[in-house]
């Protein structure tokens, strides 16, 4: 039986000196594993003398239980010590100076859109939103853009199905809002638009627009010019110069393009005009009683000129060196 007494002492020593979970697992495999020392002694038990066999079997069971108990207790000690060491390593020295958190900021384009909405709210406009996936009917037909118009070309728009596409302008929201409403109304919408433009310094397939309209009795081009001029002065400053030049849009007649003189250059702010009578008819509004003006303003290029940003693609790079300047 002396070999069992010696084995108990060796196992106890191995367990006491193990200081990691990996070391204890190695001790467990050595003594309690399927091919470990104790399993080997049990396999050899039938070869022992008959008189010694019962006592040796009892001693082997006691040895196994002793090793299992010691291992379990030591594993708890090692786990507790590891937890304390981890807490100590992660402890925060409250005497050290604090770290200033990095505050998030709204993107420059979002800041500009918010400013535009604030200005038009002050002018009495209602802010509405619309979906970015639109039907061909509302995106084109309701805005007097016929089947033969170049804008209907599949190479110019992102079609999802034959009848669904990503909206090419926010004017589509106007066509929705006018249906079922009774004039007068003043509405503004902002958001993303999509066209299949190859990216370069002033083109991206995703861009932002501000679109608004006013419907009522005796609405004229003078109302349109006064509204947009007031907007431009609030956005660019009271001394900004504006001018309107003839333009063409299928859903307005007459049509114009508005330009502002900023940073020593004339910049196109967007298109505008009086809603075509057919657009009002399709919305269920009598063009003999009501007239309406509408405008669509690009945002991305305005921001480029206003802040001296040379490439429209910089808005999409998420470069903090640019974004932190604003």
C-alpha positions as a Python dict, from the first residue, in 0.01 Angstrom:
ca = {
    (1, 'X'): (0, 0, 0),
    (2, 'X'): (302, 230, 27),
    (3, 'X'): (273, 327, -341),
    (4, 'X'): (-78, 466, -277),
    (5, 'X'): (41, 674, 19),
    (6, 'X'): (320, 818, -194),
    (7, 'X'): (78, 886, -478),
    (8, 'X'): (-150, 1085, -247),
    (9, 'X'): (142, 1303, -138),
    (10, 'X'): (254, 1362, -500),
    (11, 'X'): (-100, 1456, -610),
    (12, 'X'): (-145, 1697, -319),
    (13, 'X'): (191, 1864, -397),
    (14, 'X'): (106, 1898, -768),
    (15, 'X'): (-231, 2054, -686),
    (16, 'X'): (-85, 2299, -433),
    (17, 'X'): (184, 2423, -673),
    (18, 'X'): (-53, 2475, -968),
    (19, 'X'): (-133, 2848, -1000),
    (20, 'X'): (-336, 2861, -1325),
    (21, 'X'): (-643, 2690, -1458),
    (22, 'X'): (-435, 2532, -1735),
    (23, 'X'): (-191, 2381, -1483),
    (24, 'X'): (-476, 2238, -1278),
    (25, 'X'): (-633, 2087, -1588),
    (26, 'X'): (-301, 1919, -1662),
    (27, 'X'): (-294, 1774, -1306),
    (28, 'X'): (-651, 1648, -1353),
    (29, 'X'): (-562, 1470, -1676),
    (30, 'X'): (-251, 1318, -1516),
    (31, 'X'): (-433, 1165, -1219),
    (32, 'X'): (-802, 1144, -1313),
    (33, 'X'): (-801, 1120, -1691),
    (34, 'X'): (-921, 812, -1875),
    (35, 'X'): (-558, 714, -1927),
    (36, 'X'): (-436, 872, -1601),
    (37, 'X'): (-250, 718, -1310),
    (38, 'X'): (-553, 633, -1096),
    (39, 'X'): (-737, 477, -1392),
    (40, 'X'): (-429, 262, -1454),
    (41, 'X'): (-429, 145, -1091),
    (42, 'X'): (-795, 47, -1117),
    (43, 'X'): (-717, -147, -1435),
    (44, 'X'): (-439, -335, -1248),
    (45, 'X'): (-661, -413, -945),
    (46, 'X'): (-772, -760, -1068),
    (47, 'X'): (-407, -870, -1070),
    (48, 'X'): (-353, -793, -700),
    (49, 'X'): (-354, -1069, -435),
    (50, 'X'): (-704, -1172, -336),
    (51, 'X'): (-648, -1080, 29),
    (52, 'X'): (-533, -728, -60),
    (53, 'X'): (-791, -658, -330),
    (54, 'X'): (-1079, -521, -111),
    (55, 'X'): (-858, -289, 91),
    (56, 'X'): (-667, -173, -216),
    (57, 'X'): (-997, -99, -395),
    (58, 'X'): (-1119, 103, -96),
    (59, 'X'): (-793, 297, -84),
    (60, 'X'): (-811, 370, -459),
    (61, 'X'): (-1166, 508, -429),
    (62, 'X'): (-1057, 723, -135),
    (63, 'X'): (-756, 845, -338),
    (64, 'X'): (-974, 942, -632),
    (65, 'X'): (-1221, 1128, -410),
    (66, 'X'): (-934, 1303, -230),
    (67, 'X'): (-778, 1422, -557),
    (68, 'X'): (-1117, 1538, -693),
    (69, 'X'): (-1191, 1736, -374),
    (70, 'X'): (-848, 1898, -369),
    (71, 'X'): (-874, 1990, -738),
    (72, 'X'): (-1216, 2149, -697),
    (73, 'X'): (-1104, 2355, -398),
    (74, 'X'): (-784, 2465, -569),
    (75, 'X'): (-972, 2562, -886),
    (76, 'X'): (-1196, 2792, -682),
    (77, 'X'): (-889, 2951, -519),
    (78, 'X'): (-717, 3002, -855),
    (79, 'X'): (-1033, 3148, -1013),
    (80, 'X'): (-1076, 3389, -721),
    (81, 'X'): (-711, 3497, -742),
    (82, 'X'): (-744, 3551, -1119),
    (83, 'X'): (-1055, 3763, -1066),
    (84, 'X'): (-880, 3979, -808),
    (85, 'X'): (-579, 4021, -1037),
    (86, 'X'): (-808, 4125, -1325),
    (87, 'X'): (-989, 4376, -1107),
    (88, 'X'): (-658, 4516, -989),
    (89, 'X'): (-536, 4550, -1347),
    (90, 'X'): (-858, 4722, -1453),
    (91, 'X'): (-872, 4954, -1154),
    (92, 'X'): (-913, 5322, -1236),
    (93, 'X'): (-681, 5565, -1069),
    (94, 'X'): (-925, 5838, -972),
    (95, 'X'): (-637, 6077, -902),
    (96, 'X'): (-545, 6091, -1273),
    (97, 'X'): (-688, 6372, -1486),
    (98, 'X'): (-1002, 6277, -1680),
    (99, 'X'): (-1017, 6214, -2054),
    (100, 'X'): (-1229, 6457, -2249),
    (101, 'X'): (-1496, 6264, -2443),
    (102, 'X'): (-1518, 6313, -2818),
    (103, 'X'): (-1857, 6467, -2888),
    (104, 'X'): (-2048, 6368, -3198),
    (105, 'X'): (-2163, 6635, -3440),
    (106, 'X'): (-2419, 6656, -3713),
    (107, 'X'): (-2280, 6622, -4064),
    (108, 'X'): (-2231, 6947, -4252),
    (109, 'X'): (-2503, 6854, -4501),
    (110, 'X'): (-2744, 6774, -4219),
    (111, 'X'): (-2662, 7106, -4052),
    (112, 'X'): (-2742, 7290, -4376),
    (113, 'X'): (-3068, 7100, -4427),
    (114, 'X'): (-3173, 7185, -4072),
    (115, 'X'): (-3091, 7551, -4134),
    (116, 'X'): (-3293, 7553, -4457),
    (117, 'X'): (-3591, 7395, -4279),
    (118, 'X'): (-3567, 7654, -4001),
    (119, 'X'): (-3575, 7938, -4255),
    (120, 'X'): (-3878, 7803, -4439),
    (121, 'X'): (-4061, 7731, -4113),
    (122, 'X'): (-4019, 8100, -4043),
    (123, 'X'): (-4174, 8172, -4384),
    (124, 'X'): (-4483, 7971, -4291),
    (125, 'X'): (-4404, 7645, -4469),
    (126, 'X'): (-4504, 7304, -4336),
    (127, 'X'): (-4222, 7043, -4332),
    (128, 'X'): (-4321, 6703, -4469),
    (129, 'X'): (-4130, 6387, -4552),
    (130, 'X'): (-4166, 6124, -4822),
    (131, 'X'): (-4042, 5781, -4921),
    (132, 'X'): (-3723, 5733, -5121),
    (133, 'X'): (-3874, 5446, -5323),
    (134, 'X'): (-4139, 5583, -5556),
    (135, 'X'): (-4373, 5471, -5829),
    (136, 'X'): (-4318, 5570, -6188),
    (137, 'X'): (-4657, 5740, -6183),
    (138, 'X'): (-4578, 5990, -5907),
    (139, 'X'): (-4211, 6035, -5992),
    (140, 'X'): (-4285, 6114, -6358),
    (141, 'X'): (-4648, 6099, -6479),
    (142, 'X'): (-4795, 6321, -6207),
    (143, 'X'): (-4524, 6578, -6279),
    (144, 'X'): (-4599, 6599, -6652),
    (145, 'X'): (-4290, 6401, -6751),
    (146, 'X'): (-4408, 6193, -7046),
    (147, 'X'): (-4297, 5849, -7157),
    (148, 'X'): (-4067, 5996, -7422),
    (149, 'X'): (-3886, 6227, -7180),
    (150, 'X'): (-3510, 6155, -7140),
    (151, 'X'): (-3548, 6141, -6761),
    (152, 'X'): (-3750, 5821, -6806),
    (153, 'X'): (-3445, 5644, -6953),
    (154, 'X'): (-3346, 5343, -6745),
    (155, 'X'): (-2983, 5455, -6778),
    (156, 'X'): (-3062, 5776, -6589),
    (157, 'X'): (-3262, 5634, -6297),
    (158, 'X'): (-3229, 5349, -6048),
    (159, 'X'): (-3523, 5123, -6132),
    (160, 'X'): (-3613, 4848, -5883),
    (161, 'X'): (-3898, 4705, -6091),
    (162, 'X'): (-4072, 4826, -6405),
    (163, 'X'): (-4288, 5053, -6189),
    (164, 'X'): (-4069, 5127, -5884),
    (165, 'X'): (-3752, 5336, -5869),
    (166, 'X'): (-3545, 5543, -5630),
    (167, 'X'): (-3684, 5896, -5647),
    (168, 'X'): (-3494, 6124, -5880),
    (169, 'X'): (-3615, 6447, -5714),
    (170, 'X'): (-3798, 6551, -5400),
    (171, 'X'): (-4065, 6719, -5617),
    (172, 'X'): (-4234, 6380, -5611),
    (173, 'X'): (-4343, 6458, -5254),
    (174, 'X'): (-4535, 6760, -5388),
    (175, 'X'): (-4740, 6531, -5611),
    (176, 'X'): (-4833, 6320, -5309),
    (177, 'X'): (-4907, 6603, -5068),
    (178, 'X'): (-5140, 6794, -5302),
    (179, 'X'): (-5370, 6494, -5345),
    (180, 'X'): (-5668, 6520, -5111),
    (181, 'X'): (-5572, 6860, -4966),
    (182, 'X'): (-5763, 7180, -5015),
    (183, 'X'): (-5562, 7498, -5089),
    (184, 'X'): (-5412, 7717, -4963),
    (185, 'X'): (-5101, 7523, -4863),
    (186, 'X'): (-4730, 7586, -4823),
    (187, 'X'): (-4512, 7273, -4803),
    (188, 'X'): (-4140, 7200, -4792),
    (189, 'X'): (-3958, 6867, -4806),
    (190, 'X'): (-3589, 6776, -4786),
    (191, 'X'): (-3405, 6452, -4842),
    (192, 'X'): (-3191, 6226, -5059),
    (193, 'X'): (-3239, 6175, -5431),
    (194, 'X'): (-3080, 5925, -5667),
    (195, 'X'): (-2962, 5941, -6027),
    (196, 'X'): (-2718, 5728, -6218),
    (197, 'X'): (-2443, 5988, -6236),
    (198, 'X'): (-2081, 5880, -6255),
    (199, 'X'): (-1901, 6017, -5945),
    (200, 'X'): (-1669, 6310, -6004),
    (201, 'X'): (-1583, 6631, -5822),
    (202, 'X'): (-1938, 6770, -5858),
    (203, 'X'): (-2154, 6460, -5924),
    (204, 'X'): (-2263, 6173, -5703),
    (205, 'X'): (-2539, 5914, -5757),
    (206, 'X'): (-2681, 6027, -5421),
    (207, 'X'): (-2749, 6395, -5356),
    (208, 'X'): (-2975, 6613, -5142),
    (209, 'X'): (-3257, 6841, -5245),
    (210, 'X'): (-3490, 7095, -5088),
    (211, 'X'): (-3826, 7117, -5258),
    (212, 'X'): (-4122, 7339, -5182),
    (213, 'X'): (-4444, 7469, -5327),
    (214, 'X'): (-4725, 7712, -5248),
    (215, 'X'): (-5082, 7672, -5376),
    (216, 'X'): (-5348, 7938, -5342),
    (217, 'X'): (-5551, 8200, -5520),
    (218, 'X'): (-5359, 8462, -5719),
    (219, 'X'): (-5014, 8310, -5652),
    (220, 'X'): (-4768, 8459, -5903),
    (221, 'X'): (-4402, 8454, -6003),
    (222, 'X'): (-4358, 8761, -5785),
    (223, 'X'): (-4447, 8551, -5479),
    (224, 'X'): (-4195, 8290, -5589),
    (225, 'X'): (-3916, 8544, -5639),
    (226, 'X'): (-3988, 8715, -5308),
    (227, 'X'): (-3989, 8386, -5116),
    (228, 'X'): (-3663, 8257, -5265),
    (229, 'X'): (-3489, 8595, -5234),
    (230, 'X'): (-3582, 8612, -4866),
    (231, 'X'): (-3454, 8259, -4819),
    (232, 'X'): (-3122, 8334, -4993),
    (233, 'X'): (-3062, 8643, -4778),
    (234, 'X'): (-3114, 8444, -4460),
    (235, 'X'): (-2891, 8159, -4577),
    (236, 'X'): (-2606, 8353, -4739),
    (237, 'X'): (-2634, 8694, -4574),
    (238, 'X'): (-2835, 9012, -4630),
    (239, 'X'): (-2604, 9144, -4901),
    (240, 'X'): (-2628, 8842, -5131),
    (241, 'X'): (-2728, 8918, -5491),
    (242, 'X'): (-2982, 8701, -5672),
    (243, 'X'): (-3109, 8673, -6025),
    (244, 'X'): (-3355, 8458, -6217),
    (245, 'X'): (-3287, 8336, -6570),
    (246, 'X'): (-3523, 8144, -6801),
    (247, 'X'): (-3522, 7767, -6763),
    (248, 'X'): (-3722, 7460, -6857),
    (249, 'X'): (-3887, 7197, -6638),
    (250, 'X'): (-4174, 6973, -6752),
    (251, 'X'): (-4382, 7041, -6442),
    (252, 'X'): (-4354, 7425, -6435),
    (253, 'X'): (-4448, 7693, -6687),
    (254, 'X'): (-4301, 7950, -6690),
    (255, 'X'): (-3977, 7808, -6549),
    (256, 'X'): (-3663, 7974, -6419),
    (257, 'X'): (-3330, 7902, -6259),
    (258, 'X'): (-3227, 8100, -5955),
    (259, 'X'): (-2866, 8209, -5913),
    (260, 'X'): (-2692, 8375, -5619),
    (261, 'X'): (-2368, 8570, -5624),
    (262, 'X'): (-2150, 8427, -5350),
    (263, 'X'): (-1772, 8406, -5302),
    (264, 'X'): (-1723, 8615, -5617),
    (265, 'X'): (-1911, 8375, -5843),
    (266, 'X'): (-2263, 8313, -5964),
    (267, 'X'): (-2394, 7985, -5830),
    (268, 'X'): (-2709, 7810, -5949),
    (269, 'X'): (-2929, 7762, -5644),
    (270, 'X'): (-3196, 7556, -5819),
    (271, 'X'): (-3491, 7547, -6052),
    (272, 'X'): (-3832, 7704, -5996),
    (273, 'X'): (-4146, 7818, -6169),
    (274, 'X'): (-4525, 7812, -6172),
    (275, 'X'): (-4677, 7464, -6154),
    (276, 'X'): (-4806, 7348, -6492),
    (277, 'X'): (-5190, 7339, -6492),
    (278, 'X'): (-5180, 6968, -6574),
    (279, 'X'): (-4989, 6897, -6250),
    (280, 'X'): (-5265, 7069, -6053),
    (281, 'X'): (-5534, 6881, -6244),
    (282, 'X'): (-5371, 6544, -6173),
    (283, 'X'): (-5371, 6635, -5802),
    (284, 'X'): (-5743, 6720, -5811),
    (285, 'X'): (-5690, 7099, -5788),
    (286, 'X'): (-5876, 7333, -6021),
    (287, 'X'): (-5612, 7536, -6214),
    (288, 'X'): (-5879, 7790, -6309),
    (289, 'X'): (-5920, 7883, -5943),
    (290, 'X'): (-5576, 7817, -5798),
    (291, 'X'): (-5219, 7873, -5908),
    (292, 'X'): (-4901, 7746, -5750),
    (293, 'X'): (-4529, 7800, -5757),
    (294, 'X'): (-4267, 7534, -5691),
    (295, 'X'): (-3891, 7522, -5646),
    (296, 'X'): (-3624, 7257, -5613),
    (297, 'X'): (-3287, 7352, -5465),
    (298, 'X'): (-2975, 7139, -5468),
    (299, 'X'): (-2795, 7132, -5133),
    (300, 'X'): (-2460, 6961, -5188),
    (301, 'X'): (-2317, 7213, -5434),
    (302, 'X'): (-2446, 7506, -5228),
    (303, 'X'): (-2249, 7376, -4931),
    (304, 'X'): (-1940, 7330, -5149),
    (305, 'X'): (-1946, 7694, -5260),
    (306, 'X'): (-2050, 7831, -4923),
    (307, 'X'): (-1766, 7660, -4733),
    (308, 'X'): (-1503, 7631, -5006),
    (309, 'X'): (-1513, 7249, -5033),
    (310, 'X'): (-1357, 7155, -5369),
    (311, 'X'): (-1491, 6800, -5417),
    (312, 'X'): (-1842, 6668, -5351),
    (313, 'X'): (-1701, 6323, -5275),
    (314, 'X'): (-1546, 6457, -4955),
    (315, 'X'): (-1896, 6459, -4800),
    (316, 'X'): (-1901, 6080, -4821),
    (317, 'X'): (-1546, 6002, -4703),
    (318, 'X'): (-1630, 6037, -4331),
    (319, 'X'): (-1295, 6207, -4283),
    (320, 'X'): (-1302, 6358, -3934),
    (321, 'X'): (-1046, 6619, -4036),
    (322, 'X'): (-1310, 6771, -4264),
    (323, 'X'): (-1615, 6714, -4046),
    (324, 'X'): (-1460, 6862, -3731),
    (325, 'X'): (-1415, 7196, -3905),
    (326, 'X'): (-1790, 7252, -3903),
}
